[in-house]
Amino acid sequence: MSVASILTKFDDVLYTWCLIYMLAGAGIFFTVRTRFVQLRLLKDCFKCMFEKKTSENGISSFQALMIATASRVGTGNMAGVATAIVVGGPGAAFWMWLMAILGAASAFVESTLAQIYKTRESDGSFKGGPAYYIERALHARWLGIIFAISLIATFAFGFNGLQAYNIFSTMEYYIPNLHSSPVPLVIGVILLIASLYLFFAGSEKIGWLSSVLVPVMSVMYIAMGLLIIVLNFSQIPAVLASVLRSAFDFKAIFGGFTGSCMVYGIKRGLFSNEAGMGSAPNASASAEVSHPAKQGLAQIISVYIDTLMICSATVFILLLTGVYKTDSTLNGIPLLQQSVAHQFGSWSIHIITVAVCMFAFTSIVGNYFYAEANILFISKNKAVLTIFRIAAAIMIMVGAMNSMDVAWSLADITMGLEAVVNIIAIVLLSRIAIAALKDYESQKAKGVDPVFHEKNIGLNNTDVWK
């Protein structure tokens, strides 16, 4: 049995019998506990994402949002959605959308907790995330370390290798016999150099890059999807009907559950928006805001941007052009390239190539930001951090030469293990996030700008909210 088949088997078991129930259950639980915060306070979500910093510490709420979105909005929105549609069918889109709405409540809870339990570094910046709130609130540093290791494996070595592979895969259209050529090595070296520069430049540079590139790329890609929708508007009812028909084809779903649209939709939804898996809180904790709930609300928008807008753009590009039904040899990025070319001509392939490369690279940078916060949780030794930065950059170069099956399976497995630890933690700590939400709403009801102090909700174990 090959390595790829072993990984795929373990991947199927993890998602089919564990994560699907945990993610859906957590999303429903938090939606009910917060009284549909992801819909009820949508106006506040937009206001909070533009809150200004009041000091030189940390990064702005918007920059933290863009770092989180940079990690969320990667090739998973393109290659991952394409794989879900090809293997699981159109119904996978419905389950991605549903998981985004439910997952937004999970994103609120985990990001609010990350803000409450963030710590101040010696340079005045903030660090935090699940490892930090697991240690402080659950008094289980050992479990925090397990989470930190799983996140580092997921983002620095799993996802970043996958993003590098997808940058490489965009070249298949341009270069014959790509896999046997020196191109993967060349791409890997270029990514190695660019990554090392940003890794050593620090969080301020990463925040600036993300806040500039992510909005521009997102708007351009969504605009392309909207143009295809407009040009094929008469097909929309039929496409939506096929999505719903496939999503609720329970005979097909339960006849082959592990390969069904439900499983692929949930897996790709999680890979894309990361709600509940404990990644975005690492960015949320770095923001300077007056109340933890504000950054929790802002992160809801990141989930919606990722899945309801960018993933949906990919869904409609694929389903309206129909190339996935006529050419079964295509998958991932090549399928997306040919789908766009079917609508606009071969010149448009270049736009997808640029978009994929930019999305993937900003994802690499955002993923590294998460991993660094967890390296610092384990050890603040500067030599350890330097070695990690170099190792992470080398793994990006190696990732450009991975096989697609191995890359997806490794990313799915490490992500799944990380998510299990985080979901357990945020369910156990949910009362604290709910209390912070009530404090935020109470202050808003009095007509004041919410400002948080730990005593407001009966805490005495935070670092920056005394």
Sequence and secondary structure as in RCSB ss.txt:
>XXXX:A:sequence
MSVASILTKFDDVLYTWCLIYMLAGAGIFFTVRTRFVQLRLLKDCFKCMFEKKTSENGISSFQALMIATASRVGT
GNMAGVATAIVVGGPGAAFWMWLMAILGAASAFVESTLAQIYKTRESDGSFKGGPAYYIERALHARWLGIIFAIS
LIATFAFGFNGLQAYNIFSTMEYYIPNLHSSPVPLVIGVILLIASLYLFFAGSEKIGWLSSVLVPVMSVMYIAMG
LLIIVLNFSQIPAVLASVLRSAFDFKAIFGGFTGSCMVYGIKRGLFSNEAGMGSAPNASASAEVSHPAKQGLAQI
ISVYIDTLMICSATVFILLLTGVYKTDSTLNGIPLLQQSVAHQFGSWSIHIITVAVCMFAFTSIVGNYFYAEANI
LFISKNKAVLTIFRIAAAIMIMVGAMNSMDVAWSLADITMGLEAVVNIIAIVLLSRIAIAALKDYESQKAKGVDP
VFHEKNIGLNNTDVWK
>XXXX:A:secstr
  HHHHHHHHHHHHIIIIIHHHHHHHHHHHHHHTTSHHHHTHHHHHHHTT   SSSSSB HHHHHHHHHHHHSSG
GGTHHHHHHHHHH TTHHHHHHHHHHHHHHHHHHHHHHHHHT EE TTS EE SHHHHHHHHH  HHHHHHHHHH
HHIIIIIIIHHHHHHHHHHGGGGTSTTGGGSSHHHHHHHHHHHHHHHHHHH HHHHHHHHHHHHHHHHHHHHHHH
HHHHHHTGGGHHHHHHHHHHHHT HHHHHHSGGGSHHHHHHHHHHHHH TTTTSTHHHHTTB  SSHHHHHHHHH
HHHIIIIIIIIHHHHHHHHHH HHHH TT  HHHHHHHHHHHHH GGGHHHHHHHHHHHHHHHHHHHHHHHHHHH
HHH   HHHHHHHHHHHHHHHHHHTTS HHHHHHHHHHHHHHHHHHHHHHHHHTHHHHHHHHHHHHHHHHTTS  
   GGGGT    SS  
